[in-house]
Amino acid sequence: MSPPTSADQTRKKLDPTLKLALEIGPLVLFFLANSRPALFHGLVGPLLPATITPEKTAILTATGVLMIAVLAALLVSWLLTRHLPIMPVVTAIAVMVFGALTFVFQDKSFIQIKLTVIDCLFGAALLGGLAFGKLLLPVVFDSVMHLDEAGWRKLTIRWGLFFFALAGMNEILRHALSWDNWVKFKAFGVLLLTVIFALAQTPLILKHEIKPEEDTEHF
């Protein structure tokens, strides 16, 4: 694996706490808007139809807040770093497309399917890229760590399969759970599973990590 370029080294990085807040914030607001839609009536209310059931009010309010929050998080990230990591951009595009469909058809299935589609896209991109000799995971992780090629390959396979597993789980749970319980899974369950999975990769990362002093030996 080639050492980090000067552009990687000089690129501005978000404070880890702020980065976490920008990633989790839209999900927390999504959950809060679903459970307390009246709090966000001034923000989303004008977009809602005049005659709408309380359940659909919660669904559309939560979806609208998620769309706005995701765009706001991207804007903050851009203003602070002047670049946008690929995963948040792809996620934001999916949120906007499926969120708009949710509003147009007033059907919660679209915003639920978004999670399945985005996870399948990430899984297919990672494993498909690997099949064609392209390692995309370093781009996804935005140069936050440096591994040898064998490490990236192993980690790519694991993350690719994990994304497909999440997609399958979402398809099962969106049919099995009520809307409110699915929102809890979307807002907190997926995050918890992702953190657990990421932490479980620590031994692999440590085994294949390229130390800074190893990088200098390539020059």
C-alpha positions as CSV (number, residue, x, y, z in Angstrom):
1,M,0.0,0.0,0.0
2,S,1.5,3.3,-1.0
3,P,2.3,5.9,1.8
4,P,-0.1,8.8,2.3
5,T,0.4,11.7,-0.2
6,S,1.1,15.3,0.8
7,A,-2.5,16.1,0.0
8,D,-3.7,13.5,2.5
9,Q,-1.3,14.8,5.1
10,T,-2.3,18.5,4.7
11,R,-6.0,17.9,4.3
12,K,-8.0,19.3,7.2
13,K,-9.6,16.7,9.5
14,L,-12.7,17.2,11.6
15,D,-12.4,16.9,15.4
16,P,-13.4,13.3,16.3
17,T,-16.1,14.5,18.6
18,L,-17.6,16.9,16.0
19,K,-17.3,14.2,13.3
20,L,-19.3,11.8,15.6
21,A,-21.9,14.5,16.3
22,L,-22.3,15.1,12.6
23,E,-22.8,11.4,11.9
24,I,-25.1,10.7,14.9
25,G,-27.0,14.0,15.0
26,P,-29.3,13.4,12.0
27,L,-30.3,10.0,13.4
28,V,-31.1,11.4,16.8
29,L,-33.1,14.2,15.3
30,F,-34.9,11.6,13.1
31,F,-35.9,9.6,16.2
32,L,-36.9,12.8,18.1
33,A,-39.0,14.1,15.2
34,N,-40.8,10.8,15.0
35,S,-41.6,10.7,18.7
36,R,-42.3,14.5,19.1
37,P,-43.3,15.8,15.6
38,A,-44.9,18.9,17.1
39,L,-41.5,20.1,18.1
40,F,-40.6,20.4,14.4
41,H,-43.9,21.7,13.1
42,G,-42.4,25.1,12.3
43,L,-39.7,23.5,10.2
44,V,-41.6,20.8,8.4
45,G,-45.2,21.6,9.0
46,P,-45.7,23.9,6.0
47,L,-44.6,21.0,3.7
48,L,-47.3,18.6,5.1
49,P,-50.7,18.1,3.5
50,A,-53.6,19.8,5.3
51,T,-55.4,16.6,5.9
52,I,-53.1,13.9,7.2
53,T,-53.2,11.2,9.9
54,P,-51.2,11.5,13.0
55,E,-49.1,8.5,12.0
56,K,-48.2,9.9,8.6
57,T,-47.5,13.3,10.3
58,A,-44.8,11.6,12.4
59,I,-43.4,9.7,9.4
60,L,-43.2,12.7,7.1
61,T,-42.0,15.0,9.8
62,A,-39.2,12.6,10.8
63,T,-38.3,12.1,7.1
64,G,-38.2,15.9,6.5
65,V,-36.0,16.5,9.5
66,L,-33.6,13.7,8.5
67,M,-33.3,15.3,5.0
68,I,-32.6,18.7,6.4
69,A,-30.2,17.4,9.1
70,V,-28.2,15.4,6.6
71,L,-27.7,18.3,4.3
72,A,-26.8,20.6,7.3
73,A,-24.2,18.0,8.5
74,L,-22.6,17.9,5.0
75,L,-22.5,21.7,4.8
76,V,-20.7,22.0,8.2
77,S,-18.2,19.3,7.2
78,W,-17.5,21.1,3.9
79,L,-17.1,24.5,5.6
80,L,-14.6,23.1,8.1
81,T,-12.6,20.8,5.8
82,R,-13.3,21.9,2.3
83,H,-13.8,18.3,1.2
84,L,-16.6,15.7,1.6
85,P,-16.0,12.1,2.4
86,I,-17.7,9.7,-0.1
87,M,-19.9,7.8,2.4
88,P,-21.8,10.9,3.8
89,V,-22.3,12.2,0.2
90,V,-23.7,8.9,-1.1
91,T,-25.9,8.6,2.0
92,A,-27.2,12.2,1.7
93,I,-28.1,11.6,-2.0
94,A,-30.0,8.4,-1.0
95,V,-31.8,10.2,1.8
96,M,-32.9,13.0,-0.5
97,V,-34.1,10.7,-3.2
98,F,-36.0,8.3,-1.0
99,G,-37.1,11.0,1.4
100,A,-38.7,12.9,-1.6
101,L,-40.4,9.7,-2.6
102,T,-41.7,9.3,0.9
103,F,-43.2,12.8,0.8
104,V,-44.7,12.4,-2.7
105,F,-46.4,9.0,-2.1
106,Q,-46.8,9.4,1.7
107,D,-45.4,5.9,2.1
108,K,-42.9,5.0,4.8
109,S,-41.6,2.1,2.8
110,F,-39.4,4.4,0.7
111,I,-37.4,5.8,3.6
112,Q,-37.2,2.3,5.1
113,I,-35.9,0.8,1.8
114,K,-33.3,3.5,1.7
115,L,-31.2,1.7,4.3
116,T,-31.3,-1.5,2.3
117,V,-30.3,0.2,-0.9
118,I,-27.5,2.2,0.6
119,D,-26.0,-0.8,2.4
120,C,-26.3,-2.9,-0.8
121,L,-24.5,-0.2,-2.7
122,F,-21.7,0.1,-0.3
123,G,-21.3,-3.7,-0.1
124,A,-21.4,-4.1,-3.9
125,A,-19.0,-1.3,-4.4
126,L,-16.5,-2.7,-1.9
127,L,-16.6,-6.3,-3.0
128,G,-17.0,-5.4,-6.7
129,G,-14.1,-3.1,-6.6
130,L,-12.0,-5.8,-4.9
131,A,-13.0,-8.3,-7.7
132,F,-11.6,-5.9,-10.2
133,G,-8.4,-5.2,-8.3
134,K,-9.5,-1.9,-6.8
135,L,-9.3,-1.2,-3.1
136,L,-12.1,1.3,-2.3
137,L,-12.1,1.0,1.5
138,P,-9.2,3.4,2.0
139,V,-11.3,6.0,0.2
140,V,-14.3,5.2,2.3
141,F,-12.3,5.6,5.5
142,D,-10.9,8.9,4.2
143,S,-7.3,8.1,5.0
144,V,-7.9,7.8,8.7
145,M,-5.6,4.7,8.9
146,H,-2.9,3.1,6.8
147,L,-2.7,-0.7,6.3
148,D,-0.8,-3.0,4.0
149,E,-2.5,-4.4,0.9
150,A,-3.4,-7.7,2.6
151,G,-5.0,-5.9,5.5
152,W,-7.1,-3.7,3.2
153,R,-8.2,-6.8,1.3
154,K,-9.3,-8.7,4.4
155,L,-11.0,-5.6,5.8
156,T,-12.8,-4.9,2.5
157,I,-14.3,-8.4,2.5
158,R,-15.5,-8.1,6.1
159,W,-17.0,-4.7,5.6
160,G,-18.6,-5.7,2.3
161,L,-20.3,-8.7,3.9
162,F,-21.3,-6.6,6.9
163,F,-23.1,-4.1,4.7
164,F,-25.0,-6.9,3.0
165,A,-25.9,-8.4,6.4
166,L,-27.3,-5.0,7.5
167,A,-29.3,-4.8,4.3
168,G,-30.8,-8.2,4.9
169,M,-31.5,-7.4,8.5
170,N,-33.3,-4.2,7.6
171,E,-35.5,-6.0,5.1
172,I,-36.5,-8.5,7.8
173,L,-37.1,-5.9,10.5
174,R,-38.9,-3.3,8.4
175,H,-41.6,-5.9,7.8
176,A,-41.5,-7.4,11.3
177,L,-41.4,-4.3,13.4
178,S,-43.8,-1.4,13.9
179,W,-42.8,1.9,12.4
180,D,-41.8,3.3,15.9
181,N,-39.6,0.3,16.7
182,W,-38.0,0.4,13.2
183,V,-37.1,4.0,13.8
184,K,-35.3,2.9,17.0
185,F,-33.5,0.3,15.1
186,K,-32.5,2.8,12.4
187,A,-31.4,5.5,14.8
188,F,-29.7,3.4,17.4
189,G,-29.6,-0.3,16.5
190,V,-27.6,0.2,13.3
191,L,-25.2,2.5,15.0
192,L,-24.6,0.0,17.8
193,L,-24.1,-2.9,15.5
194,T,-21.6,-0.9,13.4
195,V,-19.6,0.2,16.4
196,I,-19.4,-3.4,17.7
197,F,-18.4,-4.7,14.3
198,A,-15.8,-1.9,13.8
199,L,-14.3,-2.6,17.3
200,A,-14.1,-6.3,16.4
201,Q,-11.8,-5.5,13.5
202,T,-9.1,-4.0,15.8
203,P,-6.9,-7.1,15.9
204,L,-6.8,-7.2,12.1
205,I,-6.1,-3.5,11.9
206,L,-3.3,-3.7,14.4
207,K,-1.8,-6.7,12.6
208,H,-1.6,-5.0,9.2
209,E,-1.2,-1.4,10.2
210,I,1.7,0.5,8.6
211,K,3.5,2.6,11.2
212,P,4.8,6.1,10.4
213,E,8.4,4.9,10.6
214,E,7.6,2.2,8.1
215,D,6.3,4.8,5.7
216,T,9.6,6.7,5.6
217,E,11.4,3.5,4.6
218,H,9.7,3.7,1.2
219,F,11.4,7.0,0.3
